[in-house]
Amino acid sequence: QVQLVESGGGLVQPGGSLRLSCAASGSISRIGVMGWYRQAPGKQRELVATITSLSGWTNYADSVKGRFTIARDNAKTTLYLQMNKLQPEDTAVYYCNMAQMGQNYWGQGTQVTVSS
């Protein structure tokens, strides 16, 4: 089992920045993919960014390329999402995800609201 706990959400003005964190604990494999997803009201959950555990290869949704950066610590137990130049359309609940050994794990989510 893997537990994921997000933090760092909040209210920010357009153009501002936030950094989300996701602390992972439990049976973490060396091989897998960690990522951030988001779900806005009335919309489906969508991929924001992912990073592979072994190589650190990253992938971003087109809507966040150049503004968001995904990273993880050396121990691969904490995942980050640096979000810059935030816009109202980035408002959503952001979820941390870990996919490993055929299992998919989710955090409880953290709210990000971009509003003036």
C-alpha positions in Angstrom: 0.0 0.0 0.0 1.0 3.6 -0.7 -0.3 6.7 1.0 -0.1 10.1 -0.7 -0.7 13.4 1.1 -0.9 16.7 -0.8 -0.3 20.2 0.6 0.4 23.7 -0.7 -2.9 24.6 -2.3 -4.7 27.9 -1.6 -6.0 31.1 -3.1 -3.7 33.1 -5.4 -4.2 36.1 -7.7 -3.8 35.7 -11.5 -0.1 35.7 -12.5 0.9 34.4 -9.1 2.7 31.2 -8.1 2.1 28.2 -5.8 4.1 25.1 -5.1 2.3 21.9 -4.3 3.9 19.0 -2.4 3.0 15.3 -2.2 4.5 13.2 0.5 4.5 9.5 -0.3 4.9 6.7 2.2 4.5 3.0 2.3 5.7 0.4 -0.2 7.2 2.6 -2.8 8.8 0.9 -5.8 11.9 2.1 -7.7 9.9 1.7 -10.9 6.8 3.7 -11.5 5.3 7.0 -12.5 4.2 9.9 -10.3 2.1 12.7 -11.4 -0.3 15.5 -10.8 -3.9 15.6 -12.1 -6.6 18.2 -11.6 -10.4 18.3 -11.7 -12.3 21.5 -12.1 -16.0 21.8 -11.2 -18.2 20.0 -13.8 -15.2 18.7 -15.7 -13.3 15.4 -15.9 -10.1 14.8 -14.1 -7.2 15.6 -16.4 -3.4 15.1 -16.5 -1.2 18.0 -15.5 2.2 16.5 -15.4 4.0 13.2 -14.8 7.6 12.1 -14.0 9.1 8.6 -14.2 10.8 7.3 -11.1 13.9 5.8 -12.7 14.8 8.3 -15.4 13.0 11.4 -14.3 11.5 11.8 -17.7 8.7 14.4 -17.6 5.5 15.0 -19.5 3.2 18.0 -19.4 -0.3 18.9 -20.6 -0.1 21.5 -23.3 -2.1 24.0 -21.2 0.7 24.1 -18.5 3.9 23.8 -20.6 6.3 26.6 -19.8 4.4 27.5 -16.6 4.4 24.4 -14.4 7.4 22.3 -13.4 7.2 18.8 -11.8 10.0 17.5 -9.7 10.7 14.9 -7.1 13.3 14.7 -4.3 16.3 12.3 -4.5 14.6 9.8 -2.2 11.7 9.8 -4.6 9.3 10.1 -1.6 8.2 13.7 -2.2 6.7 15.1 -5.4 6.4 18.8 -6.2 4.5 20.9 -8.7 5.8 24.5 -9.1 3.0 26.5 -10.7 3.9 29.9 -12.1 1.8 32.5 -14.1 -1.4 31.0 -12.7 -4.6 31.8 -14.5 -8.3 31.5 -13.4 -8.6 28.4 -15.7 -6.0 26.6 -13.5 -8.6 26.6 -10.6 -9.2 23.0 -9.6 -8.6 20.3 -7.1 -5.1 19.0 -7.7 -4.5 15.3 -7.0 -1.2 13.5 -6.6 -1.0 10.1 -8.3 1.4 7.1 -8.2 1.3 4.3 -10.6 3.4 1.2 -9.8 3.3 -2.5 -10.1 -0.1 -2.4 -11.7 -1.7 -0.3 -8.9 -2.9 3.3 -9.0 -2.8 5.4 -5.9 -4.4 8.8 -5.3 -4.1 11.5 -2.7 -7.1 13.3 -1.2 -6.5 16.4 -3.3 -5.7 20.0 -2.6 -7.7 23.0 -3.8 -6.1 25.7 -5.9 -8.1 28.8 -6.6 -6.9 31.5 -8.9 -9.0 34.7 -8.5 -8.6 38.4 -8.1 
